Amino acid sequence: MNKIITRPHEIDKNVRVLYAGNHYISLPEIDVEKASIKNLNIVSLSNKGLVELSGEEALFKPVFYKKGEKLEIVKSEVSEELYYIPNIKLYFSNGDFVIIKIYADIKEKGFVYEFESSEEIEVYLEVNLDKLFFLRFNSHEIEFKKEFKIDKWLKNPALNIYSYNIAFSLAFGGEKDFDYEEKNEKIILKSKTNGTNCFYISVNSDMDGASTTLIHLKRKGFKNIYKEFYNWLKSKYIKYSQDKDLESLLNKNLFFNYFFSIGKDMESDNYIALTSRSPRYYVSGAFWERDSFLWSFPAIKIIDKSFHDYIAREMILRHSKNAGDHAHYIDGTVLYPGFELDEAASYFILLENMDVDLDDIELVKALEVVYSRIEEEYDSRIGLYKTFLLPSDDPSEYPFVTIDNVILWRGFINLKNLYLKLNWYKKADMLQKKIDGIYNGIYKYLVTEVEGKRIFAWSTDGEGNYKLYNDPPGNLGLMYYYDFVDYQNEVFRNTIDYYYSRKYKYYFEDAKIKELACDHHPNTPSGLGLCGSLLNPLMRKEALKWLKMANMDYGLLAESFDKDTGEAKTGVGFATGSGYLAMALYRILFEE
């Protein structure tokens, strides 16, 4: 096998952005110094990805005037209300300031640009729609036509957007003192603020839909839209008064995951799951079963159990036909082939947190499809299951991987329990034999001795060859989390001691943050590995200390970070990864 490893490029300097949106609309890159919005994206299930609108400099750029003179921004201060709503205070050279909030309607296809000032300031919002992209992994530019129109309902400006296989519209309005002009391919929205005022921006499938959505937003009023979103966040955020830093980390990652790992298709109202809606993440706009089922969905369950059960069922039905393939398009078809056992097994991990309707034959059949696919990888000689790719999505040197089989072992227990509820006793008995076989196979073929101590190997060929390794997305510390071992288990303790020592090549003894790196990013510790350490009682105390030292993506999880500064080096804007961190923190702070 030609072992090709696809390594991400390291970031020289990570730039802070804010973000906003709901499940219909994402605003993933809000400039913290100018309060401009670089881009906006919506879901297009029919096109298997996200549709991204972008400007050369910014899609939406606010410019401020006083008595006709342009105001110069000299400083900004930023915060996030209830860990999600952007709040940007801009200071001008003349001593004035303006406070800007950007927030979506919690349910509708629109958002608000709110401005507040103590002095009368003229606010111009430049709409610079220069580029249209399909967003899957990369931003793929597509040709399009834009058409400026005045809608018949409110006489508001609207923008129709057409490409060869997609069409939609934006509509624009204001609360009061609203005007506009079209100039040099730009739409300039105009208003004044002496106190509080806003612009409304809506998106829909056509101009009628966008403009009638705008009417609805104006009828509700920006104060009620803000109050509704704020109260929703307030009802969902998790208080942890013992440590405000951990409270911030928990909630920032919780909400970013909720709004950026889930989307709602504007064309059909179907929900989709994906790695991230942020183009900052290098494989955004696509679906990984592991990332959603093992990391993101448990965090969604913390916010809304009924929505978790709904989205889990929908994604099982959509993606089970290609269970285990490396990456899927958001419609469930294969984007990137290569079987990954941990991903296939993740369907059954979901069952532990779901309230399954025993009459839901469609769901049960989908799970049976997953089971049949996994059985293709069974080796009856040793009782273990093969994988082609590792949890890092890179090729495995040996096919039988410890953590993959541990996850499958846990998943099979969940599936067996479902069979018992369905009174499928023969199937439950058959599955119990597989469960026992995996357990015995791991101890027989995946335990080796290093310097007189028995430890879990990473993988084996079942013929005496094995590899010592610890892939952070499948951190071996998770063997405890999946209930395969007690943390006092001698082999488990020896395993953790080995990998977190100078004996292991991806442990940095002299680093300030001693989380492990890996083949995928060999020079930088893993944020995902850090989550695994949080879930491991043997590493938890150290991991919490490291977490507080690692700013990563300005409080959001990054795939990897600098071992001394804690700044993000790969994988920023990583929404499902944020779900993993939120889930891990919630579990250790409130459940254990």
BAGU-497418 format. One line per field, with one value per residue (C-alpha): z, x, y. Coordinates in Angstrom, 3 decimals, m for minus. Layout:
Z	[Z, ...]
X	[X, ...]
Y	[Y, ...]
***
This chain:
Z	[0.000, m0.894, 2.416, 1.359, 4.300, 3.609, 6.020, 6.546, 6.145, 9.365, 10.040, 10.389, 12.445, 13.306, 12.855, 15.221, 13.751, 15.267, 13.815, 13.873, 12.303, 12.711, 10.920, 7.687, 7.492, 8.622, 8.961, 9.668, 9.384, 11.044, 11.170, 14.764, 13.766, 11.218, 12.082, 8.430, 7.309, 4.887, 3.692, 4.144, 3.355, 3.000, 2.552, m0.875, m0.460, m4.203, m4.864, m2.116, m0.215, 0.904, m1.292, m0.216, m1.011, m0.679, m1.360, m2.573, 0.735, 2.551, 1.619, 4.054, 5.064, 7.394, 6.824, 9.221, 8.696, 10.859, 9.195, 5.876, 7.061, 7.033, 10.488, 10.992, 13.130, 15.574, 17.965, 18.535, 21.548, 21.084, 23.209, 22.724, 24.575, 26.168, 24.394, 20.901, 19.853, 18.475, 20.175, 18.574, 19.904, 17.361, 18.487, 16.040, 15.842, 16.815, 20.146, 19.135, 19.173, 17.906, 19.267, 16.666, 17.258, 14.564, 15.178, 13.269, 13.877, 15.800, 13.265, 10.108, 7.037, 8.064, 10.350, 11.871, 11.766, 14.853, 15.581, 18.760, 19.371, 21.768, 18.969, 15.604, 13.113, 9.532, 8.789, 5.264, 4.728, 1.481, m0.059, m2.261, m3.761, m5.933, m5.846, m5.501, m4.420, m3.741, m0.435, m0.027, 1.343, m0.776, m1.987, m5.645, m7.552, m9.926, m12.544, m11.621, m12.524, m10.044, m10.672, m8.637, m8.180, m6.197, m4.615, m4.909, m1.267, 0.716, m2.222, m0.691, m2.614, m3.433, m5.172, m7.337, m7.777, m10.593, m11.548, m13.787, m11.086, m8.218, m7.725, m4.620, m3.445, m0.708, 0.470, 2.488, 4.781, 7.841, 11.047, 10.422, 8.312, 5.686, 2.189, m0.433, m3.730, m6.355, m7.214, m9.140, m8.782, m5.069, m3.109, m0.377, 2.471, 4.382, 7.813, 10.864, 14.452, 17.429, 19.973, 18.314, 14.723, 12.392, 8.947, 8.199, 5.686, 4.546, 2.216, 0.444, m2.702, m4.729, m4.402, m3.182, m0.425, 0.574, 0.682, 2.543, 5.048, 5.359, 6.086, 8.843, 10.376, 10.369, 11.903, 14.707, 15.121, 15.851, 19.605, 19.736, 17.389, 19.656, 22.816, 21.398, 20.457, 23.698, 25.815, 23.879, 24.539, 28.172, 28.581, 27.053, 28.351, 31.170, 34.301, 36.021, 38.715, 40.081, 37.065, 34.621, 32.142, 31.867, 31.663, 28.716, 26.946, 27.458, 26.163, 23.266, 21.877, 22.663, 20.685, 17.825, 17.353, 17.527, 14.810, 12.621, 12.502, 11.544, 8.653, 7.225, 3.478, 2.136, m0.780, 1.206, 4.953, 5.435, 8.110, 7.299, 9.418, 8.424, 9.795, 9.714, 7.946, 8.268, 5.219, 7.695, 8.347, 5.611, 5.001, 5.630, 3.943, 4.064, 6.440, 8.621, 10.637, 13.441, 13.726, 13.874, 15.717, 18.266, 18.818, 17.643, 18.450, 22.150, 22.506, 20.658, 23.121, 25.974, 24.390, 23.108, 23.630, 21.300, 18.481, 19.048, 18.594, 15.476, 13.782, 14.787, 13.185, 10.035, 9.586, 10.217, 7.456, 5.062, 5.507, 6.431, 2.792, 2.753, 6.336, 7.110, 3.982, 4.865, 3.948, 2.525, 0.688, 2.835, 0.898, 1.992, m1.206, m1.065, m1.371, m0.256, m0.272, 2.202, 5.003, 8.583, 11.250, 13.924, 11.614, 10.816, 14.513, 15.449, 14.285, 17.178, 19.690, 18.941, 20.210, 23.823, 23.818, 21.640, 22.557, 19.736, 18.679, 18.536, 15.717, 13.610, 11.067, 8.707, 11.366, 12.363, 8.717, 8.313, 11.338, 9.863, 6.667, 8.776, 10.592, 7.317, 6.037, 9.212, 9.030, 5.733, 7.799, 10.328, 10.719, 12.402, 13.139, 15.781, 16.458, 15.415, 12.652, 10.060, 9.032, 6.010, 7.440, 10.964, 12.988, 11.530, 8.056, 7.138, 6.097, 8.782, 8.644, 10.175, 9.723, 13.279, 15.296, 19.037, 19.499, 16.432, 17.837, 21.274, 19.756, 17.838, 21.039, 22.805, 19.795, 19.587, 23.255, 22.402, 19.365, 21.416, 23.944, 21.103, 19.871, 23.354, 23.420, 20.039, 21.417, 18.817, 21.216, 18.660, 17.146, 20.615, 21.479, 18.205, 18.871, 22.409, 20.908, 18.691, 21.710, 23.670, 20.649, 20.278, 23.972, 23.971, 20.637, 21.896, 24.958, 22.934, 19.869, 20.857, 24.179, 23.992, 26.367, 26.421, 28.908, 31.021, 31.126, 29.284, 27.229, 24.558, 21.096, 18.523, 15.779, 14.618, 11.608, 13.841, 13.018, 15.687, 14.142, 15.879, 15.918, 18.905, 18.147, 19.531, 16.939, 18.685, 17.127, 18.512, 21.651, 23.496, 26.678, 25.260, 26.139, 29.577, 28.149, 26.164, 29.326, 27.914, 30.887, 34.353, 34.641, 37.348, 34.901, 34.931, 31.166, 30.594, 33.104, 31.548, 28.113, 29.120, 30.960, 27.847, 25.352, 27.619, 28.114, 26.304, 24.950, 22.420, 19.435, 19.460, 23.118, 23.642, 27.016, 27.078, 25.849, 28.042, 26.727, 26.560, 24.615, 21.801, 18.136, 15.400, 11.830, 10.535, 12.198, 13.553, 15.068, 16.898, 19.761, 19.025, 20.234, 19.634, 21.666, 24.426, 24.468, 24.840, 27.761, 29.433, 29.255, 30.789, 34.616, 34.453, 32.359, 33.355, 35.824, 33.378, 30.457, 32.250, 32.941, 29.308, 28.103, 30.042, 28.520, 24.959, 23.446, 20.221, 17.962, 20.418, 22.771, 20.153, 19.649, 16.887, 15.360, 16.575, 18.318, 19.182, 21.985, 23.899, 23.046, 22.612, 19.449, 16.641, 13.973, 11.967, 11.753, 12.848, 12.490, 13.398, 14.503, 15.207, 17.055, 19.192, 19.952, 21.138, 23.539, 24.849, 25.367, 27.162, 29.461, 30.272, 31.080, 33.500, 35.122, 35.563, 34.968, 36.589]
X	[0.000, 1.261, 0.981, 0.050, m0.459, m2.418, m0.962, m2.551, m0.420, 0.566, m0.816, 1.815, m0.405, m4.021, m6.245, m9.156, m12.629, m16.087, m19.007, m22.799, m25.757, m28.432, m28.970, m30.064, m27.373, m23.744, m21.555, m18.235, m15.754, m16.604, m13.682, m12.919, m11.333, m13.863, m17.053, m17.315, m18.622, m16.308, m18.726, m22.075, m23.087, m26.261, m26.825, m27.537, m28.321, m28.928, m25.394, m23.863, m22.344, m22.508, m23.113, m20.796, m21.150, m18.043, m16.676, m13.194, m12.530, m15.789, m19.325, m20.793, m18.641, m19.904, m18.594, m19.356, m19.830, m20.561, m21.908, m20.688, m17.126, m15.898, m14.921, m11.615, m11.638, m8.713, m9.527, m11.947, m13.052, m14.807, m16.810, m19.380, m22.655, m23.566, m20.552, m22.043, m23.466, m20.697, m20.406, m17.866, m17.197, m15.470, m13.717, m13.244, m10.484, m12.914, m13.715, m17.088, m17.825, m20.409, m21.411, m22.265, m24.089, m24.658, m27.215, m29.578, m33.223, m33.251, m35.589, m35.882, m33.710, m32.329, m30.035, m29.594, m26.741, m27.453, m25.739, m25.800, m24.138, m24.464, m24.034, m25.771, m23.709, m24.517, m24.034, m23.430, m23.326, m21.598, m22.823, m20.011, m21.071, m18.056, m17.761, m19.893, m18.458, m19.418, m17.776, m16.595, m13.082, m12.072, m14.035, m14.735, m15.547, m18.508, m19.798, m22.942, m25.130, m26.475, m29.492, m30.453, m34.214, m36.685, m39.287, m42.977, m43.806, m41.719, m40.007, m36.855, m33.678, m33.088, m30.384, m31.162, m28.332, m28.262, m25.769, m26.109, m27.774, m28.728, m30.789, m31.645, m32.106, m31.177, m33.391, m32.332, m34.126, m33.747, m35.588, m35.790, m34.189, m33.416, m32.198, m30.020, m28.242, m26.596, m23.110, m20.273, m21.722, m22.290, m25.464, m25.006, m27.506, m27.842, m29.171, m28.522, m28.005, m28.546, m29.376, m30.056, m30.870, m30.258, m30.214, m32.176, m30.805, m32.820, m32.104, m34.553, m35.094, m36.336, m37.012, m40.582, m39.411, m36.506, m38.670, m41.564, m39.045, m37.778, m41.341, m41.576, m38.274, m39.371, m42.724, m40.964, m38.481, m34.789, m35.244, m37.554, m35.309, m32.356, m34.336, m35.540, m32.012, m30.510, m33.121, m32.568, m28.826, m29.471, m31.696, m29.052, m25.742, m24.116, m23.039, m19.853, m19.108, m16.154, m14.037, m15.079, m12.365, m13.767, m17.303, m16.236, m14.472, m17.426, m20.069, m18.123, m17.407, m20.909, m22.659, m20.144, m20.706, m24.489, m24.709, m21.713, m21.829, m25.526, m27.291, m30.782, m31.215, m32.996, m34.442, m36.079, m35.826, m33.910, m31.239, m27.680, m24.594, m21.051, m17.559, m17.900, m19.671, m16.543, m14.242, m11.392, m11.517, m9.540, m12.111, m15.311, m18.623, m18.449, m19.500, m17.470, m19.420, m16.858, m16.774, m20.550, m21.607, m18.789, m17.920, m20.593, m23.872, m23.123, m22.650, m25.910, m27.615, m26.466, m28.393, m31.479, m32.111, m35.119, m33.260, m30.326, m32.552, m34.100, m30.832, m29.187, m31.978, m31.954, m28.204, m28.249, m30.845, m28.990, m25.453, m25.795, m25.725, m22.031, m21.141, m17.452, m16.298, m13.760, m15.824, m19.290, m20.953, m23.711, m26.301, m24.722, m22.874, m19.155, m16.763, m13.541, m13.395, m11.514, m13.023, m12.651, m13.902, m14.307, m16.620, m18.786, m18.939, m19.987, m23.570, m23.969, m22.372, m25.246, m27.760, m26.691, m27.928, m31.026, m34.587, m35.257, m38.834, m38.958, m41.522, m39.107, m38.389, m36.631, m34.063, m33.526, m33.005, m30.428, m28.536, m28.629, m27.050, m24.236, m23.779, m23.571, m20.874, m18.819, m19.055, m17.158, m14.096, m14.391, m11.520, m12.795, m9.246, m8.671, m12.155, m11.189, m12.235, m10.042, m9.789, m8.110, m7.740, m7.006, m9.051, m6.725, m7.926, m4.427, m3.642, m3.091, 0.143, m1.603, m5.334, m6.403, m6.434, m7.026, m9.155, m11.296, m12.130, m12.786, m15.292, m16.918, m17.023, m18.897, m21.159, m22.017, m23.083, m25.474, m26.779, m27.237, m29.304, m31.509, m31.940, m33.031, m35.652, m36.878, m37.005, m34.445, m32.791, m30.939, m29.338, m28.476, m26.806, m24.882, m23.728, m22.638, m20.260, m18.788, m18.473, m16.628, m14.471, m13.363, m12.542, m10.512, m8.882, m7.627, m6.039, m4.547, m3.265, m2.993, m1.180, 2.591, 5.497, 7.847, 10.714, 9.040, 5.626, 2.508, 0.872, m1.795, m0.259, m1.832, m2.328, m1.354, m1.502, m2.623, 0.569, 2.878, 3.715, 2.453, 2.858, 3.311, 1.468, m1.296, m3.412, m4.989, m8.477, m8.476, m6.446, m5.904, m7.010, m10.543, m10.446, m11.647, m14.292, m15.805, m15.831, m13.400, m11.043, m11.043, m8.515, m6.731, m6.175, m2.441, m2.098, m3.995, m1.848, 1.323, 0.043, m0.570, 2.758, 4.558, 3.057, 3.336, 7.065, 10.342, 10.111, 7.475, 8.545, 5.508, 5.842, 7.660, 9.330, 10.554, 7.294, 5.009, 2.021, 2.869, m0.099, 0.861, 1.446, 1.059, 1.945, m0.789, 0.778, 4.127, 5.336, 2.240, 0.183, m3.382, m6.523, m8.401, m5.827, m6.330, m10.051, m9.155, m6.885, m9.677, m11.802, m9.018, m8.766, m5.045, m4.403, m7.282, m5.468, m2.647, m5.051, m7.086, m3.880, m2.810, m6.255, m6.046, m2.623, m3.818, m5.698, m5.967, m8.505, m9.239, m11.048, m12.354, m10.740, m8.122, m6.939, m3.398, m1.520, 1.942, 3.434, 4.666, 2.327, m0.881, m1.771, m3.573, m1.364, m3.814, m7.581, m9.236, m12.977, m13.374, m17.030, m17.335, m14.021, m15.529, m18.363, m15.818, m14.223, m17.609, m18.744, m15.518, m15.651, m19.324, m18.750, m15.881, m17.373, m20.942, m21.233, m18.178]
Y	[0.000, 3.470, 5.319, 8.838, 11.192, 14.389, 16.930, 20.350, 23.468, 25.186, 28.649, 31.376, 33.650, 32.947, 36.013, 36.414, 36.592, 36.672, 34.732, 34.734, 32.999, 30.367, 27.053, 28.756, 31.442, 31.438, 34.527, 32.812, 35.695, 39.002, 41.434, 42.432, 45.746, 47.026, 45.093, 44.056, 40.658, 38.899, 36.222, 34.517, 30.950, 28.926, 25.197, 23.736, 20.058, 19.662, 20.929, 18.775, 21.672, 25.275, 28.297, 31.081, 34.777, 36.900, 40.351, 41.245, 43.001, 42.270, 41.278, 43.828, 46.797, 49.543, 53.072, 55.923, 59.655, 62.670, 65.793, 64.461, 63.748, 60.161, 58.924, 57.154, 53.998, 54.096, 51.258, 48.407, 46.391, 43.079, 40.686, 37.936, 38.291, 34.989, 33.522, 33.896, 37.292, 39.560, 42.943, 45.311, 48.806, 51.047, 54.224, 57.096, 59.691, 62.489, 60.801, 59.325, 55.611, 53.155, 49.730, 47.109, 43.838, 41.231, 38.491, 36.263, 35.689, 32.410, 30.744, 32.830, 33.412, 36.749, 38.700, 42.140, 44.669, 46.805, 50.152, 52.205, 55.569, 58.502, 61.062, 61.227, 59.238, 58.379, 54.686, 53.398, 49.651, 48.733, 45.471, 44.157, 40.841, 40.101, 36.321, 33.218, 29.871, 26.297, 25.477, 21.869, 21.483, 24.496, 27.499, 26.711, 29.900, 29.723, 32.128, 33.988, 36.914, 39.443, 41.622, 44.683, 45.112, 47.194, 44.962, 45.783, 45.101, 47.554, 49.244, 47.826, 47.006, 43.362, 41.392, 38.384, 35.890, 33.347, 30.668, 27.623, 25.539, 27.790, 30.917, 32.896, 36.466, 38.912, 41.752, 44.801, 47.203, 49.355, 50.199, 53.983, 56.729, 54.092, 54.886, 53.229, 53.713, 51.529, 52.698, 51.015, 47.521, 48.114, 48.555, 51.150, 50.985, 54.243, 55.109, 57.266, 56.333, 58.566, 55.945, 52.581, 51.672, 48.731, 47.208, 44.027, 41.520, 38.512, 35.587, 33.287, 31.274, 34.237, 37.938, 37.493, 35.150, 37.388, 40.515, 38.926, 37.550, 41.126, 42.266, 39.671, 40.762, 44.400, 43.491, 41.669, 44.501, 44.181, 44.561, 41.554, 39.556, 40.286, 39.511, 36.193, 35.084, 36.376, 34.595, 31.362, 31.546, 32.436, 29.386, 27.115, 28.418, 26.481, 28.274, 27.146, 29.705, 27.692, 28.671, 31.398, 30.450, 26.938, 28.333, 30.479, 27.595, 25.291, 27.690, 29.212, 25.763, 24.518, 27.275, 27.337, 23.609, 23.976, 26.612, 25.718, 21.892, 21.813, 23.504, 23.750, 23.549, 26.624, 24.668, 21.853, 22.679, 19.427, 19.506, 18.485, 17.827, 18.740, 19.343, 23.113, 25.939, 28.074, 28.280, 28.773, 25.011, 23.278, 20.517, 22.447, 21.781, 17.968, 15.188, 12.840, 10.248, 10.266, 14.053, 14.374, 11.215, 10.957, 14.631, 17.061, 15.314, 14.674, 18.450, 19.096, 16.765, 19.038, 21.912, 20.094, 16.368, 16.173, 17.961, 15.603, 12.559, 14.077, 15.034, 11.741, 9.739, 11.871, 11.517, 7.761, 7.396, 9.687, 8.386, 4.698, 3.585, 4.511, 3.705, 3.957, 5.740, 8.425, 11.505, 12.066, 14.877, 16.350, 14.320, 11.019, 10.123, 9.351, 12.258, 10.560, 6.722, 4.556, 2.478, 3.719, 1.328, 4.001, 5.947, 2.933, 1.995, 5.526, 4.838, 2.426, 4.803, 7.191, 4.622, 5.074, 8.679, 8.240, 7.412, 4.960, 4.266, 0.479, 0.700, 2.764, 0.053, 2.489, 3.343, m0.282, m1.273, 1.499, 0.205, m3.292, m1.917, m0.461, m3.749, m5.674, m3.309, m3.698, m7.496, m7.366, m6.404, m9.256, m11.699, m14.859, m16.046, m13.388, m11.995, m8.449, m6.064, m4.377, m0.756, 0.836, 4.339, 5.581, 8.090, 10.772, 9.650, 8.466, 4.851, 2.246, 0.255, m2.771, m3.414, m4.277, m1.046, m1.074, 2.047, 1.289, m2.133, m0.624, 1.818, m1.043, m3.146, m0.331, 0.197, m3.499, m3.423, m0.585, m2.453, m5.634, m3.672, m2.438, m6.012, m7.089, m4.302, m5.536, m9.125, m10.194, m12.609, m14.727, m11.646, m10.366, m13.671, m13.642, m10.088, m10.965, m13.517, m10.807, m8.493, m11.176, m11.933, m8.323, m8.066, m11.270, m10.431, m7.084, m8.630, m11.505, m9.670, m6.013, m6.191, m6.242, m5.809, m2.812, m2.732, m5.395, m3.684, m4.795, m2.030, m1.748, m1.565, 0.742, m1.854, m5.350, m7.629, m10.490, m12.382, m11.016, m7.638, m4.518, m0.736, 1.563, 4.787, 7.014, 8.821, 11.852, 11.641, 8.099, 8.808, 5.517, 7.283, 6.907, 3.214, 4.340, 6.680, 3.795, 1.608, m0.943, m0.599, 0.888, 3.674, 1.674, m1.180, m1.908, m2.325, 0.917, 2.831, 1.469, 2.493, 6.102, 6.257, 5.040, 7.460, 10.495, 10.027, 10.640, 7.083, 8.208, 10.302, 12.593, 13.583, 16.900, 16.676, 20.282, 21.830, 23.894, 21.936, 18.248, 16.890, 14.515, 15.278, 12.646, 11.705, 14.036, 17.123, 15.952, 19.229, 20.422, 18.943, 17.934, 19.674, 16.432, 14.536, 17.077, 16.226, 12.552, 13.413, 15.386, 12.232, 10.123, 10.371, 9.592, 12.716, 14.987, 17.232, 17.901, 18.272, 20.959, 22.860, 22.542, 23.615, 26.873, 27.532, 26.846, 29.760, 27.728, 29.507, 32.343, 29.992, 27.561, 24.189, 23.951, 20.693, 21.442, 24.237, 25.482, 23.408, 26.475, 29.368, 27.354, 29.308, 27.464, 25.902, 23.763, 23.336, 26.593, 27.171, 23.473, 23.247, 19.512, 19.669, 22.425, 20.035, 17.472, 19.957, 21.115, 17.516, 16.574, 19.600, 19.082, 15.430, 16.015, 19.136, 17.912, 14.170, 12.564]
***
